[in-house]
Amino acid sequence: MELEFPDRLSFLLTTSARWKVAYGGRGAGKTENYAIALILLSRTKKLRILCGREFQNSIDESVKQTLEANIENMGLSDEFLILNKQIIHKRTGSRFFFMGLRYNINKVKSLGRIDICWLEEADKTSKTTLDKLIPTIRGRSRLEGDRGGPFGLGPEIWVSYNPDLDDDEIYIRTVIQREKYLPDFVLVDRSTDEVILNKDGSLFTPNPSEYEESNQFEVVRYAIVQKVNYWDNKWFPPDLRMEMSVTKASSETRYLEVWEGHTKQVLEGAIYADEIRQVLKDGRRGDVKYNPSKPVFTCWDLGHNDQTAIWFVQRVGLEFNLIDYYQDRLKKMPFYIKVLQDRGYNYGTMFLPHDGDDETLSNVTPKKQLQDIGFTVRIVNRPSKKSVGINAARSIFPLCNFSEAKTADGWQCLQRYAYKVLENGAFSREPEHDTPYSHGADGFQTLALSLKSEQDSKKPAKREEGAGMISSRSTGWMGAL
């Protein structure tokens, strides 16, 4: 079969590497060509291919339809068995699996050996998912002839995405701090299979031309990271070219973000856009540590058929250190209680939203379950309008310091908490609730509403000159401590 494939993505088919990454603007053909490459490789040997994304509520949200369309376009329909949740190559036995990853990491482990894991729309992949997923994509030892993966040299992680925010975890790892996370090459000690480090503990990155193969050391291609844009796609459709041209003429900034793969600091319509920019400008997101001498307060949003979010907060002077964050779904209260216990913090009050007194997560209210094991619990009243909670949250941003490492998933929720987009393209006054990011934002509002009465939340925050601190009266634990 003859098939023309883009030069800038040819590494997918020709080179073994632990990581293969393609990112850039729209119209570059990343998704289509990743699908084609996987179809071709699945015909060469028996492979187990996991096609994953951060959130997938149904198989329709996966890349399954893209794979099916390309199988048909390539005239290979007779070679593949298309099932409801899998695609199987009849001759080689290669299998494609499709999964949302955020809440299914244990299921990934149960799938057994994975030869290729494709992360599509990887800009939405959280730090938690990456940290848990990567160790599960593992092959066989050097003692076996085929160590897994398409080339028999080990399993591969394929990543494709359009950059969104410059502190999205995948963008940090594949672009901003690529030398730290994804170097082109590593030097491996064959006797231990460990990489060689510099004296300061950082990765040693060898120049392949300076090392010859030996019994002791091996230069291994670790990562291939390629930026691709529409001009790299010779099959770029005319209708998209028109759209690109119109966007470029109307907004250079939007053109750079959509078509050239540049990042933006916050999403369009992001509710806390100004506050997030100010936190970053003030340097309030970074290394914020737990202080064992001070109590940790938790602020919740309770999910029933969706996410439960928990912020872990300490008060230091007039400020609040957000030292940790946890989010999960479809779990009962005993699960979250164990999360609290496993963290081992010195706990103060647990602040629950209005439904903390409802029998929703079990036949015993969340409030009572927490109280039964000795926690102090307070229910935060539901505001009369969503705007009240949003205003309360806006007012406390100047007082908050965020642990970059431990609240990364919660920070992502605050970044992506946005107003609904109406049919005419304008933004609604109501936030988009049915997203994976609203619960972390609502948990942050629980923190804010625990500090301020509703009447205070309706008022603009007063600032002492030069201090940048809220001086309006507080009725919560901020004033009580």
PyMOL commands that set and color helices and strands:
alter all, ss='L'
color gray80, all
select helices_A, chain A and resi 7-9+11-14+30-42+59-61+64-73+77-79+105-110+122-124+127-136+169-176+178-181+208-210+230-232+238-250+252-259+273-282+333-343+354-357+366-372+386-399+408-416+438-451+454-457+477-480
alter helices_A, ss='H'
color red, helices_A
select strands_A, chain A and resi 19-23+48-53+80-82+86-89+95-100+116-120+156-161+185-189+194-195+217-221+223-227+285-286+296-301+307-316+319-329+347-352+376-379+400-403+419-421+427-431
alter strands_A, ss='S'
color yellow, strands_A
deselect
rebuild
show_as cartoon
